[in-house]
């Protein structure tokens, strides 16, 4: 495909992708609002009903890297067709569910199909945009993520106020509107027709699944199983002729380093999505609906500035965007640590710095990773990034929830004087310190290299 035609297709595809991401993210989060209603209708325990969300996210995380690997071999348009149709099929199962097992089956099938979306979000910017304009494309993708995260809980609240909660299953049907455009603008290219190492893929999926289960349930049995499968997976990629993930991918120093930075910064940034609603609910005593509206300004600002962040990366380089993101995140964490428990209006303002910073951070790191991957490993490399982001969120959520439950008798930040917010204040202060350490490590590994390159 000629470069000009490919770029025109890329411009159309990235906007269609942003729309698909909005719907996908909404579907992942909006069921959190109706868990109490589902629990009451089917007379479930809290651990049982939590699988409505957990099952979807578990399969969503594992499926992302599998779809990424498949995209290195098969046509992306065919994978998207399968995924979006399966997404809609799961929605129809859930919409007609009369028993809890059908609700759960619908969510599982939704996860199987929806996992193609984050995998595609990492592949299209790499395949259809040159390095000098890839940041802008990633910025548009992040805009879709921000919008979906912002309006998902609000639309769910409005929808269940007038109709039954089962109608939330209808939302993914909107992705079918995008399917003809994907079929039209995605080219017919595909990678080398290799045999897929399904055993290696199964071991990787099992490792990720057991790790997530061990974290969310705080259980030792799946943790031990995770370790065993991980050892088997590492042995498999060393011994197999054509492993699911080639060993040289991890031998790529640049890729491995940025993957590590992405895992750490995602875990730190997840505090904004996980702790902020709890802070507003437990300390400020806001109703769930008001909590959702408090988070909207940050998400809207993130969506507006997403494209500008991508342009900054394209024009000034990824390190400049990383430093900008770090400054915004540090500002947010210092403010939240110092003034946790203050009026929700100020918290909403603080979160603007954090959410925008986290979005900028992911654009910078995703762009850096995409440049370090050979074309034949783009799918699995970007898919692995998305999967590790999910795992980072699960790990950090377990740490944050345990810390908040234990509470704190005193605050480490002398500025903060709200006794009910000491635990949150302490967490945000620690996260600020950790982020300074990551910033220094990033400068040591990448900033000096970039500076030398420009002065050469």
N, C-alpha and C positions, 0 to 999 in steps of 0.2 A: 504494500500500500504506500502511495506517495506521501511524503511528509505533510504537504499542505492539506490533502484530503484527510489524513490521519488526525491532524490537529483540529480540523473542523468537526470531525466525529467526536474527538475528545471533549471539545467545548460543550457539545450537546449531551454527551454521556455523563459528564461530571454534574450537570444540573439535574439530570434524571436520577443520578445516584444520590444526590442530596435529598431529593424527595423520598426515595426509597429508604434512606437512613432515618429520616424523620419518622416514618411509619414503623420501621423496625424497632427503633429505640422506644417509641411510645408503647409498642406491644410488650416490650420487655419490662417496663416499669409500671404501667397503669393498673395492673392487677393487684399491686400492693394496697391500693385504696379499698378494694372490695374483699380482702381476705376475711375480715370479721363477718361479712354477710355470707360468704361461702361456708365458713366454719359453722355458723348458726343453722344454715339450711340443711347441711349434711351431718350435723352433730359430730364434729371432728375435734380433735385436740389441736393445740397450737402447732406442735411439730408436724402433724399430718397435713394441715392446711398450708403450711409454709412451703410444701413441695410444689404448689401451684406456681410459685416464683422460682424456687430452687431448681426444679427439674428443667425448666426452660433455660435458665442461665447456665446450668451445667452442660447441657447439650449444645447450647449456643457457643460456649467457650471451646469445647472439644471439636465441634464441627468446623470451626473457623480454620484451624490449621489443616484439617483433612481436605476441605474445599480448596484451600490454598495449594496443597500438593496436587490435587486433581487438576487445578487450573494450569499447572506447569506441563500437563500431558494432554488434556482434552480441551475442546473449544469452550471458552468462557460463556458464550451465549447459550450453549446447551446446559451447562451447569446452572446458570441463572434461571433458565426455563424450568428445569427440574426443581430447583430450590423454591422459587416463588409459587409454583403450582402446589408444591408440598406444603408450603406456608399457608396457602389458602385452604387446602384440604384439611389441615389440622384445625383451622378456624371453623370450618363447617361441622366437624366432629364436636368441638366445644360448644358451638351455638345450639346444637340439638341435644346436648347432654342432659340426661335425666338422673344420672348417678355420678358419684364423685370419681369413679374410675374412668368415666368417659371425659370428665373435665380434665383429669390428669393426662389422659391419652391425647386429648386435643392439644394441650400445652407441650407435650413431648414432640408430637408431630410438627407443631409450629416451630419448635426449636431446631428440629432437623432441617426444615426448609429455610428458616431465617438466618441460619449460620452462614449461608452463602453471601449475605449482604456485607458484613464486615470484611470478609475475605475479598470481595470485589472492591470494596472501598480502598484497600491497600494496593490492589493490582492495577486498576484503571489509571490512576495518576502516573504510575511508573511506565506503563506500556504506551500511553497516548500523549504524554507530555515530556518534552526534553527537560534536562536538568535545570536549565535556566528559567523555566516557567512552572516547574513541578510544585513549588511551594504554594503558589496561588491555587492550584487544583486541590491540594491537600487542605488549604484554608476553606474552600467551598465545602469539602466533605465535612470538616469540623463544624461548619455552620449548620449542616443537617443534623449532626449529633446534638448540638446545643439547642436547636429549636425543638427537636423531639424530646429531649430531657426536660425542657421548660413547660411545654404544653401538655405532655402526657398525663401527669396527675390532675391538671386542671380540667382537661377534656373528660377524663374518667369521672371526676367529681360531678361535672355538669351532666354527663350522660346518665349516670346511675341515679341522678335526682329525678329523672323523668321516665326511664325505662329500666328493665331488669338488667342485672350485671352481666348476663350471658351475651348481651349485645356488644360488650367489649371485644368479643371474638370477631366481630365484623371488620374491625379496623384493618387487619392485614389484607383484606380483599382489595383494598385500594392499590396495593402493589401490583396487581394484575394490569392496572392501567399503564404501568411503565413497561410491561413486558414487550409489547410490539416495538417500542423504541429501542430497547436493548437488542432485539432481534435484527433491527434495521441497521443500527450504527456500530455494533460490535463486529469486527472483522472475523474472517473464518480461520485465522491463524491458530495453530496449536503447537505445543511443544513436541519434543521427541517422543515417539510412541513406545515408551518403556513399559515393562510389566510393573505393576504396583506391588510394593512390599506390604501386603495387608497385615502380615504378622507384626511387622515393625509399627505400622500405623495403629494396630490394635493395642500393642504394648504402650505406645505413647498416649493413646486415648485413655487406657486404663490407669496409667500413672497420673494423668491430670484429673480424672474423675475421682480417684481415691484420695488425692491430695485435697481437692475441694471438699469432699465429704469429711475428711479428717479435720479440716479447719472449721467448717461450719458446725459440725457436731461435737468438736473437741474430743474425738475418739481415737484410741491408740491402735485398734485393729486395722482400720483403713490406712492409718499412717504407716504401719509395718508393711501392709500390702503394697502401698505406694513405693516404698523403698525397694522392695523385692522386684516389682515391675520395672522400676527405673534402672536397676542394675541389669535386668534382662534386656531392656531397650538399648542401653549403652553397648552391651555385648553384641546385640543384633546389628547395630549400625557399623560395628567394626568388622563383623564377619560376613554379612550379606554382600552379595555381588552388586546388587542395586538396592541399597537400603531406602527406607521411607524418607529419612533425612540424611544427606551425605555428611560424613565427618568433616569434610573440608569447610562446610558452612560454619561450624563452630570454631574451626581453625582460622577463620577470617577474623583477625584481631579487631578491626574496626567495627564489624557487625556485632561481635560478642560484647565489646565494651558498651556500645550504644544500647544494646539489648538490656544490659545490666542497669544502665542509667535510666532507661525507660521503666523497668520494673520498679526501681526505687522511687522515682518521681511519681509514678502512678499510685503507688501505695501511699505516699505522702499526700498527694493531691486528692485521693479518695476521701480524706478526712472532711473535705468541704461538702461532699454529697452525703456522707454518712453521719457526721457529727452535727452539722448545722441544723437539720430538722430536730434532732434530739435536744440540742441547746435551746432552740426556740420553743419547743414543747415543754421540756422539763423545767427550765429556768425562767423563761418568759411567759410560760403557761398560755401559749397560743393554741387555738383550735387547729385541727389538721388542715382545713381549708385555707386559713390565714397563713399557715406555715408555707403552703404551696405558693401563695401569692408573694410571700416575702422573698422567695427564691427566684421569681420571674425576672426582676431587673438584671440580675447577674447573667442569666441565660440569654436574655435579649441582647444585652451589650456584647456578649461573646459572639452571638450570631452576626451582629453588625460588623464587628472588627475582625472576623475570621479571614476574610479575603485580604484585608490590609496586612495581616500577619504573614500570609503567604507571599505577598509582594515584597515585604521587608526581607524575608528569607531569600527570595530570588535576587534582590538588588544588593543587599548588604551581607548576605551569607548567613548560614545557620547559626554560627556562634553568636552573632549580634542578636538574633531572635531569642536564642537561649538566655542570654544575659538580660534581655528585656523581660522575658517571662520570669526569670528568677527574682528580679527586682519587684515585680508585681506580687508574686507569691510571698516573698518575705514581708512586704508591706502588709498584706492580708493577715499573715500569721501573727505578726507583731501586734497589729491592731486588735485581732480577736483575743490574743493572750492578755493584752492589757485591759480590754474593756468587755470581756465576756460577761453577759448578764445585763448589758446596757440595752437601751430601747431597740426593738426590732428594726426600726427605720435605719439606725446606724449599722446594725448587723447586715442589713440588705446592701448597704453601701460598701462595707468591708468585703463582702462576698463578690462584688464586682471585680475588685482587684484580683482575688483568688481564682475565680472561674476564668477570667480572661487570661491570666497568667498560665493556668494549667492547659488551656487550649493552645496558647502560643508554644508551650513546652512540647506538647505532643506533635505539633506541626514541625517544629525544629528537629525533634528526634526521629520522627517518621521520615522526614526528608533526608536526614543524614543516613539512616539505615537504607533507604531506597538506592542511594548512590553507591553504597558499599556492596550491593548484591549483583552478581552476574544475572543476565536475563533469564537463564534456565532455572534459576533458584528464586526468582522474584515471588512467585505464589506462596511457596512454603515458608520463605523467609518472612514475608509480611504477615502471613497467617499465624506464624509462631509468635510474632510480636503481639498480635491481638489476643491470642490465647494467654500469653504471660500477663497481659494487662488485666484480664479477668482474674487470674490467680492472684495477682498483686492486690486487687480489690478485696478478694475473699480473705487473704492473709491479714491485711490491714484492718478489715472490719472486725475480725476476731480479736485483734489486739486492742482496738479502740473500745469495743463493747466491754471487754474484760476490765480495762482500765477505768472506764466510767462507772461500772458496777461496783468496783472497789472504792471509788470515791477518793477524796483527799481532804485532809484536815486543815491544810494550809496551802496558800498559793505561792508559787516560786517567783511570780512577777509582782513586785511591790506595788505597782500601779493599780492592779486589780484588787478590789475590796469586796466583791460580791461573794459571800461564803458558799452559796449554792453552785457557783460556777468555777470553783477552784480546780476540779478535775479537768474541765475543758481548758481552762487557762494554762494549766501545766502541760497538757498534751500539745497545745498550739505552740508553746514556747520551745518544747523539745523538737517539734517538727521544724521550727524556724532554724534551730541550731543544726539539725541534720541537713537541711537544705543548703546552708552555708558550706558545709563539708562537701556536699555533692557539687556545688558550684566551683569550689576550688579544685576538685578532682577533674571536673570537666575542662576547666581552663588548662590544667596541667597536661591533659591528654589531647585536647583538640584546639584550644584557644591559641596556644603558642605556635602550633603548626600552621594555623590559618594566618597568624600574624607574620610569620616568616615567609609564607607563600606570597603575601601581598607586598612585602618589602623587597622580595627577591627581584 
